[in-house]
Amino acid sequence: MDAGGQGTTATRSRASGGVFAEEEAEVARAAARDADELEAMTRRREAGEFLEQVVEEVEVMGERLVVAPGVFVPRQRTALLIGEAVREARARRAPRVLEMCAGAAPVAALVARGVPGARVHVADVDDAALAVARQNLPAEAVLHLGDGWAALPPGERFDVIAAVPPYVPRDRLALMPREAREHEPPAALLGGEDGLDHVRTLLAGAADRLARGGVVAPGSRTAGSAAPRPRSPAPPAGSARWTRCSARTTAPPCSRVRDPAGDLIRIQQPTD
């Protein structure tokens, strides 16, 4: 089965800018129920939609996750953050894990699937994103709708907090790939004038949301884009222990995971 009209599915994908045209065509053919649906999918891809939005799923670390048109598509680089969150969760008994700025909730979903007993929560400002996240999460997962930390009930604390916050400076949206500019919500991409508004909010409030011995690590949504990579903000004053971990640092509590600015800002609450 292949799309007709203007040539094969792979040829048309390549002509519309697809880098991995043959692989994209194979994914579309596997998802389409018949030639008419494949043709409709091919036309949507030609119009610039993410292939993942067209077939309504994405594979991350060997796990399939539901996505949908108009919702941020998890990037493959998120696997770095997922691996860190899973490792931290496995080191705790019945960990409480929160994914902020969750979108389709790739971190929370894979923690739930990979860490028995984990109690996962997700938060996002977009109810459409949370509707997609609901499909990726176990029934007992808790979803919070709201802006930043205000989405959470007072007093809620977590052992592991992970986030892939919007990271693109306001005046750099035009440099993003067409798929992102036209088919993902600007609110899921833009981080204010310098791209760090959401990161600052996340880091400023994290210490009040961590359980004793808890950790938080933010990642980036924009890996692979043309948008410039802003410098990480300096850690604010507070009661939490802060460590700036370079790629060469291996001593605890540092990890080898790096953010786009070249390091991972990591908060860890004291255990004593």
C-alpha positions in Angstrom: 0.0 0.0 0.0 1.3 3.4 -0.9 -0.1 6.9 -1.4 -0.9 7.8 -4.9 -1.4 10.9 -6.8 2.0 12.7 -6.6 4.3 9.7 -6.3 5.2 7.3 -3.5 4.9 8.2 0.2 8.7 8.3 0.6 9.2 10.5 -2.4 6.6 13.0 -1.3 8.0 13.0 2.3 11.4 13.8 0.9 10.1 16.5 -1.3 8.4 18.2 1.7 11.7 18.2 3.6 11.6 14.8 5.4 15.1 13.8 6.3 14.3 10.2 7.0 11.8 9.8 4.2 11.9 6.0 3.9 11.5 5.5 7.6 8.6 8.0 7.8 6.9 6.3 4.9 7.2 2.9 6.7 5.6 4.4 9.9 2.8 6.0 7.9 2.0 2.8 6.0 2.0 0.7 9.2 -0.5 3.2 10.8 -2.9 3.7 7.9 -5.8 1.3 7.6 -6.2 1.7 3.9 -4.9 3.7 0.9 -7.3 6.6 1.4 -6.1 7.1 5.0 -2.5 6.8 3.9 -3.1 9.5 1.3 -4.7 11.8 3.9 -1.7 11.2 6.3 0.8 11.9 3.5 -1.0 15.2 2.7 -0.9 16.3 6.3 2.8 15.5 6.5 3.4 17.5 3.3 1.5 20.4 5.0 4.1 20.4 7.7 2.6 18.4 10.6 4.9 16.3 12.7 4.7 12.7 11.6 4.1 11.8 15.2 1.0 14.0 15.2 -0.2 12.5 12.0 0.0 8.9 13.3 -0.8 10.0 16.8 2.0 8.2 18.6 5.7 8.5 19.3 8.2 5.9 20.4 10.6 6.9 23.2 13.1 4.5 24.7 11.2 1.6 23.1 7.8 2.7 24.6 4.9 4.0 22.6 3.2 7.1 23.8 0.0 8.8 22.5 0.3 12.2 21.0 -2.2 14.4 19.2 -2.4 17.4 16.8 -1.8 20.6 18.7 0.1 19.1 21.5 3.8 19.3 22.1 5.6 16.2 20.6 8.2 14.6 23.0 11.7 14.8 21.6 14.1 11.9 21.6 16.5 13.8 23.8 14.0 13.6 26.6 15.4 10.0 27.1 18.3 11.6 29.0 15.9 13.1 31.5 13.7 10.0 31.6 16.7 7.8 32.4 17.7 10.1 35.3 14.2 10.3 36.7 13.8 6.5 36.5 17.2 6.0 38.2 16.3 8.4 41.1 12.8 6.8 41.5 14.2 3.3 41.7 16.5 4.4 44.5 13.5 5.2 46.7 10.6 3.2 48.1 7.2 4.1 46.7 8.5 7.3 45.3 6.3 10.3 44.6 7.3 11.6 41.2 6.1 14.8 39.5 6.5 15.9 35.9 6.0 19.7 35.5 5.2 21.2 32.1 4.2 17.7 31.3 2.6 17.8 27.9 2.1 14.2 26.9 3.9 13.2 30.1 6.7 11.1 28.6 8.8 11.2 31.9 5.9 10.3 34.2 4.6 7.6 31.8 8.0 5.8 31.6 8.6 6.1 35.3 5.2 4.6 36.0 6.0 1.8 33.6 9.5 1.2 34.8 9.3 1.7 38.6 6.8 -0.5 40.4 5.1 1.4 43.2 5.9 4.8 41.9 3.1 7.3 42.5 3.2 9.7 39.6 1.7 13.2 39.2 1.8 15.5 36.2 1.0 19.2 35.8 0.4 21.4 32.8 -1.4 24.6 31.9 -3.0 23.1 28.8 -6.0 20.8 29.3 -5.6 19.4 25.8 -2.1 18.2 26.8 -3.4 16.7 30.0 -6.1 14.8 28.0 -3.3 13.2 26.0 -1.2 12.6 29.1 -4.1 10.8 30.7 -3.9 8.2 27.9 -0.2 7.5 28.6 -0.5 7.2 32.4 -1.9 4.5 34.7 -5.4 5.1 36.1 -4.1 6.0 39.5 -1.9 8.9 38.2 -2.9 12.3 39.4 -3.2 15.2 36.9 -3.0 18.9 37.9 -4.3 21.7 35.6 -2.8 25.1 36.2 0.1 27.5 35.6 3.4 26.5 37.3 3.4 25.6 40.9 -0.1 27.0 41.3 -1.4 23.9 39.7 -0.5 21.8 42.8 -2.5 21.7 46.1 -0.7 23.3 49.0 1.7 21.1 50.9 2.2 18.5 48.2 5.9 17.3 48.2 7.7 14.9 45.9 10.8 12.7 45.9 11.6 13.3 42.2 10.6 16.3 40.2 11.4 16.4 36.4 10.5 19.0 33.8 11.1 19.9 30.2 10.0 23.5 30.3 9.5 25.8 27.4 12.9 27.3 26.5 12.7 29.4 23.3 13.3 33.2 23.6 10.3 35.1 22.4 12.1 36.7 19.4 13.6 33.4 18.3 10.4 31.5 17.4 10.9 32.2 13.7 14.1 30.2 13.9 12.3 27.0 15.0 11.5 24.2 12.5 8.3 24.6 10.6 6.6 21.7 12.3 7.1 23.4 15.7 6.2 26.9 14.6 3.0 25.9 12.9 1.8 22.8 14.7 2.7 23.1 18.4 1.2 25.6 20.8 3.5 28.7 21.3 2.9 28.4 25.0 4.6 25.0 24.9 7.7 26.5 23.3 8.2 30.1 24.4 10.0 30.9 27.6 9.8 34.7 27.7 12.3 37.3 26.6 15.4 35.2 27.2 13.8 31.8 27.2 14.2 31.2 30.9 11.0 32.4 32.5 9.6 28.9 33.1 13.0 27.6 34.2 13.3 30.4 36.8 9.8 29.7 38.1 10.5 26.0 38.3 13.8 26.4 40.2 12.5 29.2 42.5 9.7 27.0 43.8 11.2 23.6 43.7 12.7 23.5 47.2 9.3 24.0 48.7 8.0 21.0 46.8 10.7 18.5 47.5 10.5 15.8 50.1 13.5 15.2 52.3 16.3 13.9 50.1 14.3 14.7 47.0 15.8 15.9 43.7 14.7 18.0 40.7 16.3 18.2 37.3 15.0 20.3 34.4 15.6 19.4 30.8 15.1 21.3 27.5 12.4 21.1 24.8 14.4 22.7 22.1 17.3 20.4 21.4 18.0 20.2 17.7 16.3 23.5 16.9 17.9 26.6 15.5 17.0 28.6 18.5 20.0 29.8 20.5 20.8 28.1 23.8 20.6 30.6 26.6 22.8 30.3 29.6 21.5 28.5 32.7 20.3 30.9 35.5 22.3 31.1 38.7 20.8 29.0 41.5 18.7 31.2 43.9 19.4 31.4 47.6 17.4 28.9 49.6 17.5 26.0 52.0 18.0 23.3 49.3 21.5 22.1 48.3 22.4 23.2 44.8 25.0 21.6 42.5 26.1 22.7 39.1 27.3 19.5 37.4 29.6 19.7 34.4 30.0 16.9 31.9 33.3 16.0 33.6 31.8 15.8 37.1 31.1 12.3 38.4 31.0 12.7 42.1 27.6 12.6 43.8 25.1 14.2 43.6 26.2 15.1 40.0 25.2 13.0 37.0 26.4 12.7 33.4 23.2 14.2 32.0 23.7 17.6 30.5 21.3 20.4 29.7 21.6 22.4 26.4 23.7 25.0 28.1 26.3 22.4 28.9 25.4 21.3 32.4 22.5 20.1 34.5 21.2 22.3 37.3 20.2 19.9 40.0 18.5 20.6 43.4 18.8 18.1 46.2 17.2 18.5 49.5 19.4 17.6 52.5 18.8 14.1 53.8 19.9 14.9 57.3 
